[in-house]
């Protein structure tokens, strides 16, 4: 922008601290300046503007005061800059001051600034609402929209996603959706940002696929035999942003996105099927373990019965042997014929008992 152009906005902040290091205030101001400039708003911002400061203050309709620390308000030359802005706004009711703060309570903001609008930078809709306010104050029409070419915003969203600044990416997606409600990329990038994904490659990371699969299994179970049911219910998990991205895309973009979507859905379906198989395997293992325990118990019982029979047989044979010896002595030494008969009877009974124990 040339020094002779008119300025809609005058923006100021504390640029450096006492050690001459860049302040967080400037980082926030840089971001706001970039976005307003992309939106076509003429902004005076000292680090990038050559125009005379006094002239810019006189011309501007909106004054933006950026701060993230109470001390910043009292540091020169920032203190002098916002003081002149509030004085100009008091002299001219058509001019407005907007103080943008982060991490500062209202009790820490000077009263001259509290008498005007205050915006919280940490709010997710901060940029959207700030742009809307600035354009409403600087344009004659009450119909204020986002005029940035979507391509520029989309490139910034891609940068935010790669930098894992998902909140900023989501906010920019909402900016595009307001300006162009059928921009499919805005919905697709918002889906990625909400899920914490940097791009389409992240969709196919094992942990991402497994995460979606587990989420599906918890909500709908692990049965994927009904393909239509799986697709319809999984679409509910993905949400409206992915659905609208598919709906609004066209041509080659439509083919590419649909192909990506099918690959992703198939990968998650396979992962859910694997969960089902693991559950089946787990149930089978439980059944096998039950059978093993039962078999082990039966073997223990059989061993106990066998041992008991052996003990009985041993005792029976011992007792029988004693009886037979006694009867033999009676038969041989004393000639008792009935003893011989008893020997036969005892022998027969012993054989029968042993046979019964073997069964």
TIDRENZA-605432 format. One record per atom (N, C-alpha, C, O): x, y, z; residue in three letters. Coordinates in steps of 0.1 Angstrom, whole numbers, plus 5000, padded with zeros to 4 digits. Layout:
! TIDRENZA-605432
XYZALA;...
END
This chain:
! TIDRENZA-605432
500849885000UNK;500050005000UNK;500950125000UNK;501950135008UNK;500550224992UNK;501450344990UNK;501050445002UNK;500050435008UNK;502050535005UNK;501850625016UNK;500650725014UNK;500150775023UNK;500250735001UNK;499150834998UNK;497750774999UNK;496750844999UNK;497650645001UNK;496350585002UNK;495650605015UNK;496350635026UNK;494350605015UNK;493550625028UNK;493550495036UNK;493650385031UNK;493450515049UNK;493450395058UNK;492150385065UNK;491550485070UNK;491550265065UNK;490350235072UNK;490650205087UNK;489850235095UNK;491750145089UNK;492050095103UNK;493450135107UNK;494350135099UNK;493550185119UNK;494850215125UNK;495050105136UNK;494250095145UNK;496150035135UNK;496349925145UNK;497749945152UNK;498749975146UNK;497649935165UNK;498949955173UNK;499049845184UNK;498049795188UNK;500249825188UNK;500549735199UNK;501949765204UNK;502649835198UNK;502349695215UNK;503749705220UNK;504549605212UNK;504349485212UNK;505449665204UNK;506249575194UNK;507349495201UNK;507549385198UNK;508049565210UNK;509249495216UNK;509149525231UNK;508549615236UNK;509749425239UNK;509849445254UNK;511049525257UNK;511749575249UNK;511349535271UNK;512449605275UNK;513849555271UNK;514849625271UNK;513849425267UNK;515049365262UNK;515149365246UNK;516049305240UNK;514249435240UNK;514149455226UNK;513749315219UNK;514049305207UNK;513049225226UNK;512549105220UNK;511149135215UNK;510349215221UNK;510749065205UNK;509349075200UNK;508349025210UNK;508548925216UNK;507349105212UNK;506349065222UNK;505248975216UNK;505048975203UNK;504548895224UNK;503448815219UNK;502348905213UNK;501648865204UNK;502249035218UNK;501249125212UNK;501449145197UNK;500549145189UNK;502749155193UNK;503049175179UNK;502649055171UNK;502149065160UNK;502848935176UNK;502448815169UNK;500948815166UNK;500548775155UNK;500248855176UNK;498748855174UNK;498448965164UNK;497548945156UNK;499049085165UNK;498849195156UNK;499149155142UNK;498449185132UNK;500249085140UNK;500649035127UNK;499548955120UNK;499248975109UNK;499048865128UNK;497948775123UNK;496748855120UNK;496148825109UNK;496348945128UNK;495149025125UNK;495449115113UNK;494549125104UNK;496549175112UNK;496949255100UNK;496849175087UNK;496249215077UNK;497449055087UNK;497448975075UNK;495948945071UNK;495648955059UNK;495148905081UNK;493748865077UNK;492948985072UNK;492248975062UNK;493049105079UNK;492349215074UNK;492849265061UNK;492049305052UNK;494149255058UNK;494649295045UNK;494149205034UNK;493749245023UNK;494149075037UNK;493548975027UNK;492049005025UNK;491648985013UNK;491349055035UNK;489949095033UNK;489749225026UNK;488649265023UNK;490849285022UNK;490749415015UNK;490649535023UNK;490349645018UNK;490849525036UNK;490749645045UNK;492149715045UNK;493149645046UNK;492149845043UNK;493349925044UNK;493749945058UNK;493050015065UNK;494849885062UNK;495349895076UNK;496649965078UNK;497649935070UNK;496750055087UNK;498050115091UNK;498550035102UNK;497950015113UNK;499749975100UNK;500449895110UNK;501949935109UNK;502549895099UNK;502449995119UNK;503750055119UNK;504849965113UNK;505650015105UNK;504949835117UNK;506049755112UNK;506049735096UNK;507149705091UNK;504949755090UNK;504849725075UNK;504349845067UNK;504249835055UNK;504049955074UNK;503450075067UNK;504450195067UNK;505050225078UNK;504450265056UNK;505450375055UNK;504750515058UNK;505450615060UNK;503450515058UNK;502750645059UNK;502950705073UNK;503450645083UNK;502650835073UNK;502750915086UNK;501750865096UNK;500550855093UNK;502150845108UNK;501250795119UNK;500150885122UNK;499050845123UNK;500451015123UNK;499451115126UNK;498351115116UNK;497151125119UNK;498751115103UNK;497851115092UNK;496950995092UNK;495751005090UNK;497550875095UNK;496750755096UNK;495750755107UNK;494650705105UNK;496150815118UNK;495150825130UNK;494050915126UNK;492850885129UNK;494351015119UNK;493251115115UNK;492351055105UNK;491151085105UNK;492850965096UNK;492050915085UNK;491250795089UNK;490050775085UNK;491750715098UNK;491150585102UNK;489750595108UNK;489550695116UNK;488950505105UNK;487550495111UNK;487550405123UNK;486750415132UNK;488550305123UNK;488550205134UNK;489950205139UNK;490950205132UNK;490150195153UNK;491450185159UNK;491450055166UNK;490650025175UNK;492449975163UNK;492649845170UNK;493849855179UNK;494949885175UNK;493549815192UNK;494549825202UNK;494849675207UNK;493849615212UNK;496049625205UNK;496349485207UNK;497249475220UNK;498249545220UNK;496849385229UNK;497649365241UNK;497449235247UNK;496349175247UNK;498549175253UNK;498349045260UNK;498949055274UNK;499148945280UNK;499249175278UNK;499849195292UNK;499549335297UNK;499549425289UNK;499149345309UNK;498749475315UNK;499849575313UNK;499549695311UNK;501149535315UNK;502249625314UNK;502349695300UNK;502749805299UNK;501849625290UNK;501949675276UNK;501249805275UNK;501649895268UNK;500149825282UNK;499349945280UNK;500050075285UNK;499750185280UNK;501050055293UNK;501850165298UNK;503250185293UNK;504050265297UNK;503550095283UNK;504850105276UNK;504750205265UNK;503850195256UNK;505750295264UNK;505850385252UNK;506650315241UNK;507450235243UNK;506250345228UNK;505250445224UNK;503850395223UNK;502950475219UNK;503650275227UNK;502250215226UNK;501250295234UNK;500150325230UNK;501650335246UNK;500750415255UNK;500350545248UNK;499150585248UNK;501250605241UNK;500950735234UNK;500050705222UNK;499150785219UNK;500250595215UNK;499450565203UNK;498050535207UNK;497150605201UNK;497750445216UNK;496350425219UNK;495650545226UNK;494450555225UNK;496450625233UNK;495950745239UNK;495450845229UNK;494350895230UNK;496150855218UNK;495750945207UNK;494550885200UNK;493650965195UNK;494450755199UNK;493350695192UNK;492050715200UNK;491050745194UNK;492050695213UNK;490850715222UNK;490450865221UNK;489250895222UNK;491450955221UNK;491151095221UNK;490451125208UNK;489451205208UNK;490951075197UNK;490351095184UNK;488851045183UNK;487951105178UNK;488650925189UNK;487350865189UNK;486350945198UNK;485150955195UNK;486851005208UNK;486051095216UNK;485651225209UNK;484451275210UNK;486551265200UNK;486251395193UNK;485251365181UNK;484551445177UNK;485351235176UNK;484551205164UNK;483751075167UNK;484350965168UNK;482451085169UNK;481550975173UNK;481450865162UNK;481050755164UNK;481850905149UNK;481850805139UNK;483050705139UNK;483050615131UNK;483950735148UNK;485150655149UNK;485050565161UNK;484450595171UNK;485650445160UNK;485550345170UNK;486850285174UNK;487750275166UNK;486950255187UNK;488150185192UNK;487750045196UNK;486850015204UNK;488549945192UNK;488349805196UNK;489649755202UNK;490749745196UNK;489549715215UNK;490749665222UNK;490649515221UNK;489749455225UNK;491749455216UNK;491849305215UNK;492849255225UNK;494049295224UNK;492449175234UNK;493249135245UNK;493248975246UNK;492348915241UNK;494348925252UNK;494448785255UNK;495048765269UNK;496148825272UNK;494348695278UNK;494948675291UNK;494848795300UNK;495548805310UNK;493948895297UNK;493849015305UNK;492449025309UNK;491549025301UNK;492249055322UNK;490849075328UNK;490449225326UNK;491349305323UNK;489149245327UNK;488649385324UNK;489249485335UNK;489449605331UNK;489549435347UNK;490149525357UNK;491549565354UNK;492049655360UNK;492149495344UNK;493549535340UNK;493649625328UNK;494749665324UNK;492449655322UNK;492449735310UNK;492149885314UNK;491249905322UNK;492949975309UNK;492650115313UNK;491250165310UNK;490650115300UNK;490650245318UNK;489250285317UNK;488950345303UNK;487850335298UNK;489950425298UNK;489750485285UNK;489350385274UNK;488650415265UNK;490050265275UNK;489750165265UNK;488450085269UNK;487750035260UNK;488250065282UNK;487049995286UNK;485750065282UNK;484750005280UNK;485850195279UNK;484650275275UNK;484250235261UNK;483250275256UNK;485150155254UNK;484950115240UNK;484749965239UNK;484649895250UNK;484749915227UNK;484649765225UNK;485849695229UNK;486949745227UNK;485649575235UNK;486749485239UNK;486549355233UNK;485449295235UNK;487549295227UNK;487349155221UNK;488449065227UNK;489549105230UNK;488048935229UNK;488948835235UNK;489648755224UNK;488948685217UNK;490948775222UNK;491648705211UNK;491548545213UNK;491548475203UNK;491348495225UNK;491348355227UNK;490048285222UNK;490048165221UNK;489048365219UNK;487748305215UNK;487948245201UNK;488648305193UNK;487348135199UNK;487448065186UNK;486948145175UNK;487448135163UNK;485948225177UNK;485348305166UNK;485848455166UNK;485248535160UNK;487048475173UNK;487548605174UNK;487748675160UNK;487248785158UNK;488548615152UNK;488848675139UNK;487548695131UNK;487448805124UNK;486648605130UNK;485448615123UNK;484648735128UNK;484148825120UNK;484448745141UNK;483648855146UNK;484448995145UNK;483749095142UNK;485748995146UNK;486549115144UNK;486349165130UNK;486149285128UNK;486549075120UNK;486449115106UNK;485049175104UNK;484849275097UNK;484049105109UNK;482649155107UNK;482449295113UNK;481849385107UNK;482949315125UNK;482849445131UNK;483549555124UNK;483049665121UNK;484849525120UNK;485649625112UNK;484949655099UNK;484949775096UNK;484549565092UNK;483949585079UNK;482549665080UNK;482249745072UNK;481849635091UNK;480649705093UNK;480849845096UNK;480149935093UNK;481949875104UNK;482350015108UNK;482950095096UNK;482950215097UNK;483550025087UNK;484250095076UNK;483550095063UNK;483950165054UNK;482550015061UNK;481750005049UNK;480450075051UNK;479850075062UNK;479850125040UNK;478650195041UNK;477450105042UNK;476450135048UNK;477549985036UNK;476449885036UNK;476449805049UNK;477549775055UNK;475249775053UNK;475149695065UNK;475349545062UNK;475549465071UNK;475249515049UNK;475549375045UNK;477049345044UNK;477649375034UNK;477549295054UNK;479049275055UNK;479349135054UNK;478849045061UNK;480149095044UNK;480648955042UNK;482148945042UNK;482849045044UNK;482648835039UNK;484048805038UNK;484448805023UNK;483948725016UNK;485248905020UNK;485548925005UNK;486848855001UNK;487148864989UNK;487548795010UNK;488848735006UNK;488648624996UNK;487748544997UNK;489448624985UNK;489448504976UNK;489648374984UNK;490648364991UNK;488748284982UNK;488848154990UNK;490248084989UNK;490748024998UNK;490848104977UNK;492048034974UNK;493148074984UNK;493947994989UNK;493148204987UNK;494248254996UNK;493948195010UNK;494848155017UNK;492648195014UNK;492348145028UNK;492647995028UNK;493147945038UNK;492347925018UNK;492547785017UNK;494047745019UNK;494447655026UNK;494947825013UNK;496347805014UNK;496747825029UNK;497647755034UNK;496147925035UNK;496547955049UNK;496047835058UNK;496647795067UNK;494847785055UNK;494347675062UNK;495247555061UNK;495547485071UNK;495747525049UNK;496647415047UNK;497947435056UNK;498447345061UNK;498347565056UNK;499547595065UNK;499247565079UNK;500047505087UNK;498047605084UNK;497747585098UNK;497647435101UNK;498047395111UNK;497047365092UNK;496947215094UNK;498247155095UNK;498447065104UNK;499147185086UNK;500547135087UNK;501247165099UNK;502047095105UNK;500947285104UNK;501647335117UNK;500847285129UNK;501247315140UNK;499747205127UNK;498947155138UNK;498247265146UNK;498047245158UNK;498047375140UNK;497247485146UNK;495847465142UNK;495347535133UNK;495147365148UNK;493847325143UNK;492747425146UNK;491747435139UNK;492947495157UNK;491947595161UNK;491947705150UNK;490847755146UNK;493047755146UNK;493147855136UNK;492647805123UNK;491847875116UNK;492947685119UNK;492447625107UNK;490947615107UNK;490247655097UNK;490347575118UNK;488847565119UNK;488247705118UNK;487147715112UNK;488847805124UNK;488347945123UNK;488347995109UNK;487348055105UNK;489347965102UNK;489448015088UNK;488447935079UNK;487947995070UNK;488247805082UNK;487247735075UNK;485847795077UNK;485047805067UNK;485547845089UNK;484247905091UNK;484148045083UNK;483148085079UNK;485348105082UNK;485348235074UNK;484948205060UNK;484048275054UNK;485448095054UNK;485148065040UNK;483748015039UNK;483048055029UNK;483247945049UNK;481847895048UNK;480848005048UNK;479847995042UNK;481148115056UNK;480348225056UNK;480248295042UNK;479248345038UNK;481448305036UNK;481548375024UNK;481048295012UNK;480448345003UNK;481348165013UNK;481048075002UNK;480447945008UNK;481247845010UNK;479147935011UNK;478547825018UNK;478747695011UNK;478547585018UNK;479047694998UNK;479147564991UNK;480547534987UNK;480847454978UNK;481547594994UNK;482947564991UNK;483247424998UNK;483447425010UNK;483447324990UNK;483647194996UNK;484947175004UNK;484947105014UNK;485947255000UNK;487247235007UNK;487147295021UNK;487747245030UNK;486347395023UNK;486147445037UNK;485547345046UNK;486047325057UNK;484647265041UNK;483947165049UNK;484947045051UNK;485046995062UNK;485747015041UNK;486746905042UNK;487846935052UNK;488146855060UNK;488347055051UNK;489447105060UNK;488947115074UNK;489647095084UNK;487647155075UNK;487047165089UNK;486947025095UNK;487147015107UNK;486546935087UNK;486546795092UNK;487946755097UNK;488046695108UNK;488946785089UNK;490346745093UNK;490746815106UNK;491246755115UNK;490446945106UNK;490847025118UNK;490146975131UNK;490746965141UNK;488846945130UNK;488146905142UNK;488646765147UNK;488546735158UNK;489246685137UNK;489746555141UNK;491246565144UNK;491846455148UNK;491846675143UNK;493246695146UNK;494146625136UNK;495146565139UNK;493746635123UNK;494446565112UNK;495146675103UNK;494546775100UNK;496346655099UNK;497146745091UNK;496746745077UNK;496946845069UNK;496246635072UNK;495946615058UNK;495446475055UNK;495246395064UNK;495246445042UNK;494646325039UNK;495546205042UNK;495046095045UNK;496846225042UNK;497746115046UNK;497546075061UNK;497645955064UNK;497146165069UNK;496846135083UNK;495646045085UNK;495545965094UNK;494746055075UNK;493545965075UNK;493845825076UNK;493145745081UNK;495045785070UNK;495345645068UNK;496445595078UNK;496945485076UNK;496745675088UNK;497645635098UNK;496945525106UNK;495745535109UNK;497645425111UNK;497045315118UNK;496245355130UNK;495145315133UNK;496845455138UNK;496145495150UNK;494845575147UNK;493945565155UNK;494845645135UNK;493645715131UNK;492545615127UNK;491345625132UNK;492945515119UNK;491945415114UNK;491445335126UNK;490245315127UNK;492345295135UNK;491945215147UNK;491045305156UNK;490045255162UNK;491345435157UNK;490545515165UNK;489045525160UNK;488145515168UNK;488945545147UNK;487545545141UNK;486845415143UNK;485645405145UNK;487645305141UNK;487045165142UNK;486545145156UNK;485445085158UNK;487345185166UNK;486945165180UNK;485745245183UNK;484845205190UNK;485745365178UNK;484545455180UNK;483345395174UNK;482245395181UNK;483445345162UNK;482245275156UNK;481845155164UNK;480645135166UNK;482745065168UNK;482444945175UNK;481744975188UNK;480844905192UNK;482145085195UNK;481545125208UNK;480145165206UNK;479245145214UNK;479845235195UNK;478545295193UNK;477545195186UNK;476445195189UNK;478145115176UNK;477245035168UNK;477544885169UNK;476844805162UNK;478544845176UNK;478944705176UNK;479944685165UNK;480244765156UNK;480544565165UNK;481644525155UNK;481144445143UNK;481944385136UNK;479844435142UNK;479344355130UNK;479244445118UNK;478444535118UNK;479944415108UNK;479944495095UNK;479444405084UNK;479744435072UNK;478744305086UNK;478244215076UNK;477244295067UNK;477144265055UNK;476444385072UNK;475544465064UNK;476244595060UNK;476444685067UNK;476744595047UNK;477544705042UNK;476744835042UNK;477344935046UNK;475544835038UNK;474744955038UNK;474545015052UNK;474645135053UNK;474244925061UNK;474144975075UNK;475445035080UNK;475445145087UNK;476544975077UNK;477845025082UNK;478045165076UNK;478445255083UNK;477845175063UNK;478145305056UNK;477245415062UNK;477745525064UNK;476045385064UNK;475145495069UNK;475445535083UNK;475445655086UNK;475745435091UNK;476045465105UNK;477445535107UNK;477645615115UNK;478345485098UNK;479745545099UNK;479645695094UNK;480445775099UNK;478745725084UNK;478645855080UNK;478145945091UNK;478546065091UNK;477345895100UNK;476945975112UNK;478146005121UNK;478246115126UNK;479045915122UNK;480245945130UNK;481146055123UNK;481646135130UNK;481246045110UNK;482046145103UNK;481446285104UNK;482246385104UNK;480146295105UNK;479546425107UNK;479146495094UNK;479446445083UNK;478546605095UNK;478046685083UNK;479046745075UNK;478846755063UNK;480246775080UNK;481246845072UNK;481746755061UNK;481846805050UNK;482046625064UNK;482446535053UNK;481346515043UNK;481546515031UNK;480146505048UNK;478946485039UNK;478846595030UNK;478546575018UNK;478946715035UNK;478746835026UNK;479946855017UNK;479746905006UNK;481146815021UNK;482246825012UNK;482046735000UNK;482346774989UNK;481546615002UNK;481246524991UNK;480046584983UNK;480046574970UNK;479146644989UNK;477946694982UNK;478246814973UNK;477746824962UNK;479146904978UNK;479447024971UNK;480547014961UNK;480747104952UNK;481346914962UNK;482546894953UNK;481946854939UNK;480846794938UNK;482746884929UNK;482346844915UNK;483546814907UNK;484646844910UNK;483346764895UNK;484346734885UNK;485446644891UNK;485246544898UNK;486746684888UNK;487846604892UNK;487946604908UNK;488346504914UNK;487546714914UNK;487646724928UNK;486646624934UNK;487046554944UNK;485546614928UNK;484546514933UNK;485046374932UNK;484946294941UNK;485646344921UNK;486246204919UNK;487346174929UNK;487446074935UNK;488246274931UNK;489346254940UNK;488846234954UNK;489346154961UNK;487946324958UNK;487446314972UNK;486646184974UNK;486746124985UNK;485846154964UNK;485046024966UNK;485945904967UNK;485645814974UNK;487045904959UNK;487945794959UNK;488645784973UNK;488845684979UNK;489045904978UNK;489645914991UNK;488745865002UNK;489045785011UNK;487445905000UNK;486445865010UNK;486245715010UNK;486145655021UNK;486145654998UNK;485945514997UNK;487145435003UNK;486945335010UNK;488345475000UNK;489445415006UNK;489445425021UNK;489745325028UNK;489145535026UNK;489045555041UNK;487945465047UNK;488245405057UNK;486745475042UNK;485645395047UNK;486045245047UNK;485745175057UNK;486645195036UNK;487045055035UNK;488045015045UNK;487944915051UNK;489045105048UNK;490045085057UNK;489445075071UNK;489844985079UNK;488545165075UNK;487845155088UNK;487045035089UNK;486944965100UNK;486344995078UNK;485444875078UNK;486344755081UNK;485944665089UNK;487444745075UNK;488344635077UNK;488844625091UNK;488944525098UNK;489144745097UNK;489544755111UNK;488444705120UNK;488744645130UNK;487244745117UNK;486144705126UNK;485944555125UNK;485644485135UNK;486044495113UNK;486044355111UNK;487044285119UNK;486844175125UNK;488244345119UNK;489344285127UNK;489044285142UNK;489344185149UNK;488344385147UNK;487844395161UNK;486844285163UNK;486944215174UNK;485944265154UNK;484944155155UNK;485644015156UNK;485343935164UNK;486643995147UNK;487443865148UNK;488143845161UNK;488143735166UNK;488743955166UNK;489443945179UNK;488443915190UNK;488743835199UNK;487243975189UNK;486243935199UNK;485843795198UNK;485643725208UNK;485643745185UNK;485243605184UNK;486443515189UNK;486143415196UNK;487643545185UNK;488743465190UNK;488843465205UNK;489143365211UNK;488543585211UNK;488543595225UNK;487443505232UNK;487743435242UNK;486243495225UNK;485243415231UNK;485543265229UNK;485343185238UNK;486243235217UNK;486643095215UNK;487643055225UNK;487642945231UNK;488543145228UNK;489643115238UNK;489043085252UNK;489443005259UNK;487943165255UNK;487343145268UNK;486643015268UNK;486742945279UNK;485942975257UNK;485342845257UNK;486342735258UNK;486142635265UNK;487442745251UNK;488542645252UNK;489042635266UNK;489342525271UNK;489242745272UNK;489742745286UNK;488742675295UNK;489142605304UNK;487442705293UNK;486442635301UNK;486542485299UNK;486442405309UNK;486642435287UNK;486742295284UNK;488042235290UNK;488042125295UNK;489142315289UNK;490342265295UNK;490242245310UNK;490642145316UNK;489642345316UNK;489442335331UNK;488542215335UNK;488742145344UNK;487442195326UNK;486542085329UNK;487241955327UNK;487041865335UNK;488041945316UNK;488741815314UNK;489741795325UNK;489941675329UNK;490441895329UNK;491341875340UNK;490641835353UNK;491241745360UNK;489541885355UNK;488741845367UNK;488341705366UNK;488341625376UNK;487841665354UNK;487441525352UNK;488641425354UNK;488441325360UNK;489741465349UNK;490941385350UNK;491341375365UNK;491641265370UNK;491241475372UNK;491541475387UNK;490541385394UNK;490941305403UNK;489241385390UNK;488241305396UNK;488541155393UNK;488441065402UNK;488841125380UNK;489140985377UNK;490440935384UNK;490440825388UNK;491441025385UNK;492640985392UNK;492340955407UNK;492840865413UNK;491441035413UNK;491041015427UNK;490340885429UNK;490540805438UNK;489440855419UNK;488640725420UNK;489540605418UNK;489440505425UNK;490540625409UNK;491440515406UNK;492340485418UNK;492540375422UNK;492740595425UNK;493540575437UNK;492740515448UNK;493240425455UNK;491540555449UNK;490640495459UNK;490440345457UNK;490540265467UNK;490240305444UNK;490040165441UNK;491340085444UNK;491339975449UNK;492540145441UNK;493740075444UNK;493940055459UNK;494439955463UNK;493540155467UNK;493640145481UNK;492740035486UNK;493139955495UNK;491540025481UNK;490539925485UNK;491039785481UNK;490939695489UNK;491639775469UNK;492139645464UNK;493239595473UNK;493339475476UNK;494139695476UNK;495239655484UNK;494839605498UNK;495339505503UNK;493939675503UNK;493439635516UNK;492639495515UNK;492839415524UNK;491839485505UNK;491139355503UNK;492139235502UNK;491939135508UNK;493139255493UNK;494139145492UNK;494839115505UNK;495139005508UNK;495139225512UNK;495839205525UNK;495039125534UNK;495439025540UNK;493739165536UNK;492839095545UNK;492638955540UNK;492538865548UNK;492438935527UNK;492238805521UNK;493438715524UNK;493238595528UNK;494638765522UNK;495838685524UNK;495838635539UNK;496238525541UNK;495538725548UNK;495538685562UNK;494538575565UNK;494838485572UNK;493338595560UNK;492238495562UNK;492638365556UNK;492538255562UNK;493238365544UNK;493638235537UNK;494738165545UNK;494738045546UNK;495638245550UNK;496738185558UNK;496138115570UNK;496537995573UNK;495238185577UNK;494638125589UNK;493837995585UNK;493937895592UNK;493038005574UNK;492337885570UNK;493237775566UNK;492937655569UNK;494337805559UNK;495237695555UNK;495837625567UNK;496037505567UNK;496237705577UNK;496737645589UNK;495737555596UNK;496037445600UNK;494537595596UNK;493437515602UNK;493237385594UNK;493037275600UNK;493337395581UNK;493037285573UNK;494237185573UNK;494037065573UNK;495437235573UNK;496637145572UNK;497037095585UNK;497236975587UNK;497137185595UNK;497637145608UNK;496537065616UNK;496836975623UNK;495337115615UNK;494337055624UNK;493336965616UNK;492536895622UNK;493436965603UNK;492636875595UNK;491236915594UNK;490336825592UNK;490937045596UNK;489537085594UNK;489137095580UNK;489637185572UNK;488137015576UNK;487737005562UNK;486937135558UNK;487037185547UNK;486237185568UNK;485437305565UNK;486337425562UNK;485937525555UNK;487537425567UNK;488537535564UNK;488837535549UNK;489037645543UNK;488937415543UNK;489237405529UNK;488037465521UNK;488337535511UNK;486837435525UNK;485737495518UNK;485637645520UNK;485337715510UNK;486037695532UNK;486037845533UNK;487137905525UNK;487038025520UNK;488237835523UNK;489337895515UNK;488837915501UNK;489138015494UNK;488037815496UNK;487537825482UNK;486537945481UNK;486538025472UNK;485637955492UNK;484638065492UNK;485338205493UNK;484938295485UNK;486338215501UNK;487038345502UNK;487738375489UNK;487738495485UNK;488338285483UNK;489038305470UNK;488038355460UNK;488338445452UNK;486838285459UNK;485838325449UNK;485338475452UNK;485238555443UNK;485138495465UNK;484638635468UNK;485638745465UNK;485338845460UNK;486938705468UNK;488038805465UNK;488138835450UNK;488238945446UNK;488038725441UNK;488038745427UNK;486938835422UNK;487038925414UNK;485738805428UNK;484538885424UNK;484639035428UNK;484339125420UNK;485239055440UNK;485339195444UNK;486439275436UNK;486239385432UNK;487539205433UNK;488539265424UNK;488039295411UNK;488339405405UNK;487239205405UNK;486639225392UNK;485639345392UNK;485639435383UNK;484939355403UNK;484039475405UNK;484739605406UNK;484339705401UNK;485939605413UNK;486739725414UNK;487339775400UNK;487539895398UNK;487539675391UNK;488139715378UNK;487139775369UNK;487539845359UNK;485839765372UNK;484839815363UNK;484639965365UNK;483840035358UNK;
END
